[in-house]
Amino acid sequence: MIASNEASASVGSTTWRGLDVNHQWSKSLEFERGFRASLARNLDDGAEYFSLLRPLTELRITKAFTSHTRFFSSVTSCNRNFSQTGPAAARWCLACPKCVFVALMARPWLDDAAYHALFGGDALADPSNCETIEELLGIRGVNPQTAAAQRNNEHARISPKLNQCRHYRER
């Protein structure tokens, strides 16, 4: 079995009573190692499990994806997009933490036309997303668990793009 879990999935999104909380634990390296050990103990057929993208961070994966514009019209990562009550109105809602997170990740490598082609709008231009942006970047508050951005020096590459967000700049 081949999964596509990135290195960032091993990082908790918050702490609670001194404990690291990772809502993506089943995508973590710790889980992967445990699952592989369980497969080895319980199956005789030599089944394997590994994550092909494990060495890469979410930012590195996003950077690589931005060069494949032909796939922009067929991808989404919006949490509101997936609904049990009918089709989604759009591939990206541009308001949920996951949309804002992916927009932050993609922005450094896309010009305006490509950015709008991917998202159909600009989550970073919406003043109601400024608090989410700050939470994702670790500037304040708690990282939204629906978009577990890894808070480290990679986000320094994203921060300069905030100056392009008119509403954020005016704060």
C-alpha positions as CSV (number, residue, x, y, z in Angstrom):
1,M,0.0,0.0,0.0
2,I,1.3,3.4,-0.9
3,A,0.1,6.5,0.9
4,S,0.7,10.1,0.1
5,N,1.4,11.5,3.6
6,E,3.9,14.3,3.9
7,A,6.5,14.9,6.6
8,S,4.4,17.7,8.0
9,A,1.6,15.2,9.0
10,S,3.9,14.1,11.9
11,V,3.8,17.5,13.5
12,G,1.1,18.3,16.0
13,S,-1.1,21.3,15.5
14,T,-1.5,22.4,19.1
15,T,-0.7,21.3,22.7
16,W,-3.2,20.4,25.4
17,R,-2.1,20.1,29.0
18,G,1.4,19.7,27.9
19,L,0.7,17.0,25.3
20,D,1.2,17.4,21.6
21,V,-2.1,17.1,19.7
22,N,-2.0,15.9,16.1
23,H,-5.4,15.5,14.5
24,Q,-3.5,13.9,11.6
25,W,-1.9,11.2,13.7
26,S,-3.0,8.4,11.3
27,K,-0.9,10.1,8.7
28,S,2.2,10.5,10.9
29,L,5.5,8.6,10.6
30,E,4.8,7.2,14.1
31,F,1.6,5.6,12.8
32,E,3.2,4.4,9.6
33,R,6.0,2.6,11.6
34,G,3.4,1.0,13.9
35,F,1.2,0.0,11.1
36,R,4.1,-1.6,9.2
37,A,5.1,-3.5,12.3
38,S,1.5,-4.7,12.7
39,L,1.4,-5.9,9.1
40,A,4.7,-7.7,9.6
41,R,3.4,-9.4,12.7
42,N,-0.1,-10.3,11.4
43,L,0.2,-11.0,7.7
44,D,2.4,-13.6,6.0
45,D,2.1,-12.3,2.5
46,G,4.8,-9.6,2.9
47,A,2.3,-6.7,2.6
48,E,4.0,-3.3,2.9
49,Y,2.8,0.2,3.7
50,F,4.7,3.4,3.1
51,S,4.2,7.0,2.3
52,L,5.8,8.1,-1.0
53,L,5.7,11.8,0.0
54,R,7.0,11.3,3.5
55,P,10.4,13.1,2.9
56,L,8.6,16.2,1.6
57,T,6.9,19.0,3.5
58,E,3.5,20.3,2.5
59,L,5.2,23.5,1.3
60,R,7.6,21.6,-1.0
61,I,4.7,19.5,-2.4
62,T,2.7,22.7,-3.0
63,K,5.6,24.3,-4.8
64,A,6.0,21.3,-7.1
65,F,2.3,21.2,-7.8
66,T,2.2,24.9,-8.8
67,S,4.2,24.1,-11.9
68,H,1.5,21.7,-13.2
69,T,-1.2,24.2,-14.2
70,R,-3.0,21.7,-16.4
71,F,-4.3,20.1,-13.2
72,F,-5.6,23.2,-11.5
73,S,-9.1,22.7,-12.7
74,S,-9.3,19.2,-11.2
75,V,-7.9,19.6,-7.7
76,T,-9.3,20.8,-4.4
77,S,-8.5,20.5,-0.7
78,C,-11.4,22.5,0.6
79,N,-13.0,21.1,3.7
80,R,-16.4,22.6,3.0
81,N,-16.3,21.2,-0.5
82,F,-16.9,17.7,0.7
83,S,-20.6,17.4,1.6
84,Q,-23.1,14.6,2.1
85,T,-26.0,16.9,1.0
86,G,-25.2,17.4,-2.7
87,P,-22.6,18.9,-5.0
88,A,-20.3,21.6,-3.8
89,A,-21.0,25.1,-5.1
90,A,-17.3,25.5,-6.0
91,R,-14.0,23.6,-5.7
92,W,-12.7,26.2,-3.2
93,C,-14.9,28.1,-0.7
94,L,-12.0,30.5,0.0
95,A,-13.1,30.9,3.6
96,C,-12.4,27.7,5.5
97,P,-9.0,27.3,7.2
98,K,-7.9,24.7,4.6
99,C,-8.6,27.0,1.7
100,V,-6.7,29.8,3.3
101,F,-3.9,27.5,4.2
102,V,-3.5,26.1,0.6
103,A,-3.7,29.7,-0.7
104,L,-0.9,30.7,1.6
105,M,1.2,27.8,0.5
106,A,0.7,28.3,-3.2
107,R,0.9,32.1,-3.4
108,P,4.8,32.4,-3.3
109,W,5.0,30.5,-6.6
110,L,2.1,31.7,-8.6
111,D,1.5,34.9,-10.5
112,D,-1.9,36.6,-10.2
113,A,-3.4,34.8,-13.2
114,A,-2.3,31.3,-12.2
115,Y,-3.3,32.0,-8.6
116,H,-6.8,32.9,-9.7
117,A,-7.0,30.1,-12.2
118,L,-6.3,27.6,-9.3
119,F,-8.6,29.0,-6.7
120,G,-11.2,31.0,-8.7
121,G,-10.7,33.9,-6.3
122,D,-8.4,35.2,-3.6
123,A,-8.7,33.9,0.0
124,L,-5.9,36.2,1.0
125,A,-7.8,39.3,-0.1
126,D,-10.8,38.6,2.2
127,P,-10.5,40.6,5.4
128,S,-12.4,37.9,7.3
129,N,-9.5,35.5,6.7
130,C,-6.9,37.7,8.4
131,E,-7.3,36.0,11.8
132,T,-7.0,32.6,10.2
133,I,-3.8,33.7,8.4
134,E,-2.3,34.8,11.6
135,E,-3.3,31.5,13.3
136,L,-1.8,29.4,10.4
137,L,1.5,31.3,10.6
138,G,1.7,31.1,14.3
139,I,1.5,34.8,14.8
140,R,-1.4,34.4,17.3
141,G,-4.0,32.0,18.6
142,V,-4.2,28.3,17.9
143,N,-3.5,26.7,14.6
144,P,-6.9,25.5,13.1
145,Q,-6.8,21.7,13.1
146,T,-8.5,21.5,9.7
147,A,-5.3,22.9,8.2
148,A,-2.3,21.8,10.2
149,A,0.4,24.1,8.9
150,Q,3.8,23.3,10.2
151,R,5.0,26.3,12.2
152,N,8.6,26.7,11.3
153,N,11.0,28.7,9.2
154,E,9.3,27.5,6.0
155,H,6.6,29.9,6.7
156,A,9.1,32.7,6.5
157,R,8.8,32.2,2.7
158,I,5.0,32.8,2.9
159,S,5.0,35.9,5.2
160,P,6.3,38.4,2.6
161,K,3.2,37.5,0.5
162,L,1.0,38.9,3.2
163,N,2.0,42.4,2.1
164,Q,0.2,41.6,-1.2
165,C,-3.0,41.0,0.7
166,R,-4.5,44.5,0.8
167,H,-6.8,43.9,3.7
168,Y,-4.0,42.3,5.8
169,R,-1.6,45.2,5.0
170,E,-4.2,47.7,6.2
171,R,-4.5,46.1,9.6
